[in-house]
Amino acid sequence: MTYQWTDITAIAEDLLEAHPGVDPQMVRFTDLHRWICELPDFQDDPKRSNEKILEAIQAAWIAEAT
């Protein structure tokens, strides 16, 4: 399954798996953006992200990690 920026939960789940032990609250948006774009199932245009989307993904990742 491939996903795009709007697939917040799927991205958060994959980030949790790809970066175990990382505190999502401490991740800079530049790193978060790069890590998302590097996910094997991510297939969206990297330029379509914005701060609001990254905040939503980070919040979902935090929720998944707890």
ZADREN-241154 format. One record per residue: x, y, z of N, C-alpha, C in turn; residue in one letter. Coordinates in steps of 0.1 Angstrom, whole numbers. Example, Ala and Ser with C-alpha at 12.3 -4.5 7.8 and 13.67 -1.06 7.14 Angstrom:
2
BASE     nxx     nyy     nzz    caxx    cayy    cazz     cxx     cyy     czz   type
BASE     132     -57      78     123     -45      78     132     -33      78      a
BASE     128     -22      71     137     -11      71     129       0      79      s
This chain:
66
BASE     nxx     nyy     nzz    caxx    cayy    cazz     cxx     cyy     czz   type
BASE       8     -12       0       0       0       0       9      12       0      m
BASE       6      21      -9      13      34      -9       5      45      -3      t
BASE      11      55       2       3      66       8       9      80       5      y
BASE       1      90       9       4     104       6       4     112      19      q
BASE       7     125      18       7     133      30      -5     132      38      w
BASE     -16     130      33     -29     129      40     -31     117      48      t
BASE     -23     107      46     -24      94      53     -16      95      66      d
BASE     -20     103      75     -13     107      87     -10      95      96      i
BASE     -20      87      99     -19      75     108      -9      65     102      t
BASE     -10      62      89      -1      52      83      13      57      83      a
BASE      15      70      81      29      75      82      34      74      96      i
BASE      26      78     106      30      78     120      34      63     124      a
BASE      26      54     120      29      40     123      42      35     117      e
BASE      45      39     105      57      35      98      69      42     104      d
BASE      67      55     108      78      62     115      82      55     128      l
BASE      72      51     136      74      44     148      82      32     146      l
BASE      79      24     136      86      12     132     100      15     127      e
BASE     101      25     119     114      28     113     124      35     122      a
BASE     119      41     132     128      49     142     124      45     156      h
BASE     126      33     160     123      29     174     133      36     183      p
BASE     127      40     195     135      46     205     137      61     203      g
BASE     132      67     192     133      81     189     121      88     196      v
BASE     123      98     203     112     106     209     107     115     199      d
BASE      95     113     194      89     121     183      88     136     187      p
BASE      87     139     199      86     153     204      99     161     201      q
BASE     110     154     200     123     160     198     128     161     184      m
BASE     120     156     174     124     155     160     121     169     154      v
BASE     131     174     147     129     186     140     121     184     127      r
BASE     114     194     123     106     192     111     114     189      98      f
BASE     126     194      97     134     191      86     138     176      86      t
BASE     141     170      97     143     156      98     131     148      96      d
BASE     120     152     102     107     145     100     103     145      85      l
BASE     104     156      78     101     156      64     110     146      56      h
BASE     123     146      59     132     137      52     128     122      55      r
BASE     126     119      68     123     106      71     110     101      65      w
BASE     100     110      64      87     106      57      90     103      42      i
BASE      97     112      36     100     110      22     108      97      19      c
BASE     116      93      29     124      81      28     116      68      30      e
BASE     104      69      36      96      57      38      93      49      25      l
BASE      95      36      25      93      29      12      79      30       6      p
BASE      69      32      14      56      32       9      51      47       6      d
BASE      59      57       9      55      70       7      57      74      -8      f
BASE      46      79     -14      46      81     -29      41      95     -33      q
BASE      42     105     -24      37     118     -27      48     128     -30      d
BASE      45     139     -36      54     150     -39      60     156     -26      d
BASE      73     156     -24      78     161     -12      75     176     -10      p
BASE      73     183     -20      70     197     -20      55     200     -15      k
BASE      47     190     -14      33     193     -10      31     193       5      r
BASE      41     191      12      40     192      27      40     206      32      s
BASE      35     208      44      36     221      50      37     219      65      n
BASE      38     229      73      40     228      87      27     222      94      e
BASE      16     225      89       4     219      95       3     204      93      k
BASE       7     199      82       8     184      79      18     178      88      i
BASE      30     184      88      41     178      96      37     178     111      l
BASE      30     188     116      25     189     130      15     177     132      e
BASE       6     175     123      -4     164     125       3     151     125      a
BASE      13     149     116      20     136     116      28     134     129      i
BASE      35     145     134      42     144     146      33     140     158      q
BASE      21     147     158      11     144     169       7     130     168      a
BASE       4     125     157       0     111     155      11     101     159      a
BASE      23     104     156      35      96     160      36      96     175      w
BASE      34     107     181      35     108     196      24      99     202      i
BASE      12     100     196       1      92     201       4      77     199      a
BASE       9      73     188      13      59     186      23      54     195      e
BASE      33      63     199      44      59     207      40      57     222      a
BASE      29      63     226      25      62     240      15      50     243      t
